[in-house]
Structures are given as C-alpha cells and as structure tokens.
Amino acid sequence: MSLYELAIRSARGSGFVHYEAIAYERASASYRARKFDELADFYLRNARDRYMRWGAVGKVQQLDEIYAHLRDREVTPAPTSTITAPVEHLDLAPVIKVSQAISSEIVLEKLIDTLMRTAIAQAGAVRGLLIVPRDVEPRIEAEATTRGETTVVHLRDDNVTAAAVPESVLRYVLRTQESVILDDATTENPFSADPYIRQHNSRSILCLPLINQAKLIGVLYLENNLTPRVFAPTRIALLKVLASQAAISLENSRLYGDLREQEARIRRLVDANIIGIFIWELEGRVVEANDAFLRMVGYDREDLAAGRVHRRNLTPPEWCDRDERTMTEVKMMGTVQPFEKEYFRKDGNRVPVMIGLASFKKGGKQGVAFVLDLTERKRAEAEARESERRLADLRMEFAHTARVSLLGELTASIAHEINQPLAAVFTNSKAGLRWLDRAEPNVTEARESLKRIVDDTRRAADIIARIRTMATGKTSQLEATSLNDVIEQSITFIGHELQSKRTSVSFDLAPSLPKITGDRVQLQQVVVNLVINAIQAMEESTTARRAVFIRTFLSESETVCCTVEDSGTGFDVRYMSRLFDSFFTTKDSGMGIGLAMSRSIIEAHGGVLQADNESSLGGARVRFALPLNLTPPRANKETVSSNQT
Ligand code: ADP
C-alpha cells in the first residue's frame, strides 16, 4: 500500500471529509507527476467529490477549470451540516488550520477552550458564549472574554439570563436553527427591543447554530460592543466552517466522554474484585482477568500472559461436556444463564464456582465471564448439614435419655422376669437336695436339677445384661469430649423438666477445661441423673428456693472435676452407705438405679463419684472426677457373674 493510500485511509478514519479531499488531491498530484494519468484522474475525481460534499464550491470550480473532463461526475452535497450554503471565496489555509485545531481535541474541556479562543480570534469578537441546549433550558457552557491581547475562557454551567445574552436572538437561533448577524445592533432591527442590546449598546452580534447530522448541538454567540460590522462575510464563511467542525467535535467529544465514563465504570467493577471477571476466547484461552479471578484459580499475571490460564487447564474432566454445551449455547444465544461448576486451581485443588457468560457480539469469538467463588457457601452448607446431623443425634440421645427415665416401669417388669428364674432356681435347688438326701441318693436326678439351675441362672444373667445395655444405650464410644459441652447438652435435654418444676440452674464452668477421653452419651446420662435427682429432692423440700449449681474445674491432681449441688433436703444420713446400691430408693416411685448407674459409668471411665451434704445451697452434693487420659475400664460385676454362670 502506498503512502498516499495510507494517508487516504487515515483521513477517512478521522471522519472529516475535507481531510479525505486533501489526501486524494495529493495522491492525484503524485500520480500525475509520474505520468499515471488514469490513476491521477481517479484520485482527483474522488478529491473533487469530497470537496463538493464538504461544500468547498470555490475549490471545485477551480478544479473544474483546470481538469474540465472531471466535470461529468457531479455529486450533490449532503445538507446535514451547518454549512448549507456554498462557502464562497473561502481561503483554505486558515480553514484547515482552524479545523485541525478543533478536531485534534477530544477532551471536552480542552475542545471548548480551543473552540472559544479560535472563534474569538477568527471573528474579531470581544466576548463569546457557548450555549448548549439541555433537557429543559439551554445553558451557558463557556464564556470567553478578551482584554487587550489576552483571551480568557471560563467553563460555566449557568442559566441563560437577559443579563448575559440577548435572549430574543438566542431563542430565534434555537428555534429556526439559522444564523443571526447584526452589523450594528444599535440601528433599527428585529431585535432592537432586546433588553441586553439596549443596555449594552451592542454593536456587532453574531449568533451561529452548531449543527451536526441535522441536530442542534449548541449555539456560538459572539459580540463586539465597540465596533460595528466586525463580522465581515469572509470571516462569517470561516466561522461557519468553524461552527460545523465544532458541532462534530463537540458531539464526538461528548460521545468519547460518555464512552470513557462507561469504560471507567466497567473498569471500576472489574478492579473492585468483588467477583471474578475474565475475558474469554471461544477456543478456551483467558485473555484478560481481574485479580479476584486469578486469586480464585491460583494463577498469576505471568501465567495469563503466557496463555496458561486456559479452559483446558481449568476444567476437571467431568465438566468438559458441560463446557462444550456452554460454549455452543453462548455462540448461538450470546449469553448463558449462571450455573455451578468446578475449576481446577493451579495447585491441583478444586474450587466450586458459579459462572455466567456473555459474548461481546452474537456469534463472536470473545466474551466476558463473571465468576463467583462458592467455597464459603459450600462450607456453610456442609456445616449446616453437619449440625443437622448432630441435632438428629441429639434427638436420638434425648429419646434414649427419656428411655432411661422410663426404666422405673421397666424395672417392675424386669424384676418380674428375674423373679421367675429365681423361683425356678429355688425350686430346682430344693429338688436337687431332696434327690441327694434320699437313703439312696439319685445322682442322675440331682444332676438334672443342677443343670436346670445353671440354665435359670444364665437366663437371669442375660436379663441383667440386657438391662445394662439398655441403661447405657450402647457400647462405649470413646472420643475427646468437653465436659462443659456435655453439661450444657444435658441441661438442654431436661430444660422442660427444670421449667415445669420451677428450678433454676447456675453454672461455674472452667473456661479452658482440657478435654477428657470419654463416652459423651454416657456422661450425659450421669449429669441427667444427678440433676433429675436434685429436682426431685427439691420437690420434697419445703424451701422456697429451688436451685441447682453446677461447677467444673481442673483439680491439682490433673483430673477434671464436676460438682452438682442443690438446695433440697440433702441425703438422708441413715442411708449414706446404701446410696449406690442397685435398686436402693427412698422414693415411692423411685427405682434406685440412677446413682448406681452413674457411679458405674464414671468408674468405667477410670474416675470416682461421691455423694455428701456439703452443698453450698444447703442440700445434697454429688462430685465426680475424671482422669484426663482414660485407663482401661474396670470389668463390670454383672458381666463377670454372667460369665461365671
Ligand atoms: P432413685 O431414682 O430411687 O432416686 P437413685 O439411685 O437416683 O434412685 O437415688 C437413690 C437414693 O438416693 C434416692 O432414693 C434418694 O434417697 C437419694 N438421693 C439421690 N439424690 C439425692 C439428692 N439430690 N438429694 C437427696 N437425696 C438424694
């Protein structure tokens, strides 16, 4: 491509037709100098066409005179710009200078400054205003004033007032979109009555509409209150070019400003790193990404530049099909509804995400994706599931504890069941003795009786083993257990009981109590038993205050201790030695299992359980101590006897 072709392209890209005209003319002159007449004519015809569209009729006439054969190709100028009439006798040099000055500014503030200075200088005005129509009322956007050689431009955002501008002139231009030129405003004219003109003794006034694509962009108001007839026709022609150029540039600048603002807003969203954002290519490469996304997948900017952040590396195999479908969908529809998937992080771990995609244009090869890290949410969901599971466990345990408190009824039936083998043992023993006491002992029959005794005893032992299994719920499950937690959970179980019996519970739980190795459920049963005993003891007592006080602490001998004190009657001192006997009770509806079972659980944990009347609340006190590390549980009496039978 020749240099001239390049120049024409860039002129076309600028959007200014006169640049194109000049570029074509230069190309034509170059080809003509090298005797490529046909090419030269081709380019010249284009140049003439652009000059015509621009409205440079003088220039077109000049070309037509030199190259008469080009005239056969006429083009009608587009009547959509400020210049609707031919621009007669226009000197191109200052026009191009002005055009370049205006069109090279893209930042609005600088553009307005250049426009106002150029306008004031080219027109010979003393004061100038740029007025822009807004939603309701036009507003003064800039004011230029001249003092001596200096021109000062102020950006404003003021209402249009009669003190600032001849309003009747401005309204006329806004309404008709035609220019108003007053050579000497002090002489009789349609705007003579305007308060501004009368007050300021205005002389030369020029008010030009700035029009682009048939749309009024603004109004350029210029005045010189000292000299009449300042705005001569040649200056006006130039100012019209300036106005036309200014309209386009103002519009471009505004669009550019909007675009920048929009871009800045998107940039802010991307840089805020609230969610991961990346720009993808259809074949899988991530071409741009914000820090949030890179952090999520554990890659850095170097990986991004090297093309390593790629769908191929990010997608676990089981998600490949879904990805294929997603890309087909985004290609066809332009967007994909957010969905959950997983990414491979650079370190090989997985990260759960929610992702939404949109392509920049339908069928396009690039687009943007928004990614939300779901790790926290997934963790919270798992925790919720876990606590639901724990709640279910607690319910089961509660049901079990309820079963424990129902043991009273059970005991009656068990006692009955045990009574029966006991009676059988009694009968068989007697029978055996009788067979042996005979003059001639019948050893065979006596052996039979003894065999039946063995069977009956085994049956009784089985029944007792069953009671124990029921009472402890299950075989021990040892784990690191916080005694404080055990206490709190136990109190939750019997909350209703406490409430209905109007019993208050206070705590003094050692905050950093070490965990013990123990069966949580069994330990809960101990606490439940002790507190229920306390509630029942206070029911009998005459004291108005029904209070339970539970304390935990670490003893000097490195055991975790707990005391349960109440304000009840206290233990009956007559029975202190029998308190832990199975089935010992002083209550009508009691079953005498609670304390015995509690002690056997604590002892199975290698600890000790004691009872006394040293309660700080005046009633009973039960204390137990558990070692930090569990020594092997002692064998249980019933088990031994059951094995022996
Ligand atoms: P029971 O269910 O029959 O009360 P326990 O083994 O729990 O069986 O208790 C045995 C006996 O110990 C009770 O009948 C009662 O006399 C006495 N006892 C237990 N706890 C207390 C307490 N906090 N205050 C007074 N006496 C108690």
Residues whose N, C-alpha, C, O or C-beta is under 5 A from the ligand:
A	BS01	ADP	N533 A534 A537 G568 G570 F571 L579 F584 T585 T586 K587 G590 M591 G592 I593 G594 L595 A596 A620
